[in-house]
């Protein structure tokens, strides 16, 4: 009786494994029909449903966020940055984030209307910063 259960388990395990490989192969071969939606259409759908962000307030909030990026830098470097390369990577990442937020603030400041010159991602980010 035990031998029969062991064979049955092996068959089930093998068929599940083969089915998983087949599903993975289909997902790789057909990326447009894979399991997850691609990001740009997803963000466009979110941006269409999001209210128009207040550009002036969004610009201020993005500037504040770009300054807040550096808060706690010393503590982060002390806890995580045990080596010089890690410290450099932490500083680079914070500088990059600050630059991106400054860029977003500039885009919001110069935009005449959110629907005209801001990308869907920028609209969503400005809207989320205002909450």
QUIJOFEN-V759645 format. One record per helix or strand. SS is the DSSP state (A for helix, B for strand). FROM is the first residue (numbers start at 1). LEN is the number of residues. If there is no record, write none. Layout:
# QUIJOFEN-V759645
SS&FROM&LEN / SS&FROM&LEN
This chain:
# QUIJOFEN-V759645
A&2&28 / A&31&3 / A&39&11 / A&55&14 / A&73&7 / A&84&27 / A&114&4 / A&120&10
